[in-house]
Amino acid sequence: MTRLPLLALFATVATVLPQLHQGAWAAEPASTLPPAIASALQTAGVPAEAVSLLVLPVDVGPARLAHQAQTVRQMASVMKLFTTGAALSTLGPAYVWRTDVALGGPLKPNGKLDGPLVLRGSGDPGLVLENVQLMMARWRGAGLKDIKGDLLIDRGAFEVPAHDPAAFDGQGFKPYNAGPDALLLNHQSVILHVMPDAARPGQVRVSMEPALDEVRLQARIQLKATGVCGDWREAMNLDMRPASGWTQHGLRPWVLSVQGPYPAACGARDWPVLWQGEGPGDYAARLLHATWRQLGGKLSGDIKAGDWPADATVWQSWASAPLGQQVRDINKFSNNVMARQLLLSMALPHLPAASAGASSAEVPASGATPGPASGPASGPATLDKARAVVSQVVRQATPDGSGRSACEGEALVLDNGSGLSRLARSNARCLGRWLQAMWASPTMPEFIASLPITGLDGTARKLQNVSGRAHIKTGSLDGVAALAGYVEGDSGRRWVVVGVVNHPQADAARPALAALLEWAMKDQ
């Protein structure tokens, strides 16, 4: 695993950035909103005071537009730019996570393991179904067939509070509400494949992917021959509950049931669902055993939590896709649980902790302010440690010419790293300076390549008015609409652009943010 030293990043940024803001932020420029933006805000019923807008050169020079740029606001998923940028700058694009396996007894020539198998997670955000299958197939290829003991899972790399997926918005079955886990498998989700049954006309076929051990799918869906597809999921009832039966391998039987009407006009559709079950570790246990059986493996004991033995040696080790590849999934598709994993990974023992003198406005979900970290990072990763590390990286990279950071204090408040939070917040000035710092960073190519291309892919696909001319991260919450990134001007010059709306009608103000991008592009 390789990572770039923090001092190298800070030295690079320090040589470029101080001149950017000498005088540029002494007083915020009094900017009249461009007519197209003002008109779009008026149509949406959103006052100018609810909006922050900023257009800066990526290198040197004053702001072209700065409106409410120092007002702290909620930014939704745009906060992922701090998480992913800090990770690239410190861990490096080639960083990988390792999921290790140890034998708890002798492995015999006939494939039997006389003892437990121990699996240790390190927070890999991308251990999806195909990778789980390949990882376990390699166990078979290395001679393991029959585990005579337990399958023990060490999830101790992360120490996080209990996670309620319904706490944020009441949508506990939505995959975007998944919580972090040191052994996060397939984002803790299943996909229900729903389609008219070609073999039984007039009926609906439903299947679940992946199969989970001791989970039965119960579908009672009526095919509607008439009507448009519409929001077909809203007409259905989805439920998960324990079922009667014997506990097998430490896993109780469960039923996932879905019922309701399904319009034939929908054709074949997919329904991603977050598995809840018995709580932390339940999804991983069910998926591991189901996959092991599919590969022809046997398990005599239970699947349960366990510690990695102090004297254990690694028998097999699965290496993740490199960080430079994983940040593309995080930013282009705004994957919340991957961002949560990445934030916590910044606090693993391979990195130094934030210094005791670092300013910190990180607020944990409880609302308590953590004490400053000191000394080398040790023990499991926690949210407090992770927030402190990322904040220090950002603040040291964003000097404002006065000896302070543009991201001091309330200008940068981190929560879980994903932006799916009402506590996380920043301002356009801080984010704009961070985007300038990332432009000057050695990892600039990987960072920009991770952002959605307007009009073409990811969450920026609908921004057709500047198609192909910008790399933009978007953000959405109830009452929040935001975007930030880089725009290519007609002059050939590149611009940092930040736009944030905090207002009950924020969603209606998206045309104003699209107009901001177009205004930034037309720089001649």
Secondary structure, 3 states (H helix, E strand, C coil): CCCCCHHHHHHHHHHHCHHHHCCCCCCCCCCCCCHHHHHHHHHHCCCHHHEEEEEEECCCCCCCEEECCCCCECCHHHHHHHHHHHHHHHCCCCCCCEEEEEECCCECCCCEECCCEEEECCCCCCCCHHHHHHHHHHHHHCCCCEECCCEEEECCCECCCCCCCCCCCCCCCCHHHCCCCCCCCHHHEEEEEEEECCCCCCCEEEEEECCCCCEEEEEEEEEECCCCCCCHHHHCEEEEEECCCCCECCECCEEEEEEEEEEHHHCCEEEEEECCCCCCCHHHHHHHHHHHHHCCCEECCCEEECCCCCCCCCCEEEECCCHHHHHHHHHHCCCHHHHHHHHHHCCCCCCECCCCCCCCCCCCCCCCCCCCCCCECCCCECHHHHHHHHHHHHHHCCECCCCCECCCHHHEECCCCCCCCCCCEECHHHHHHHHHHHHCCCCHHHHHHCCCECCCCHHHCCCHHHCCCEEEEEEEECCEEEEEEEEECCCCCEEEEEEEEECCCHHHHHHHHHHHHHHHHCCC
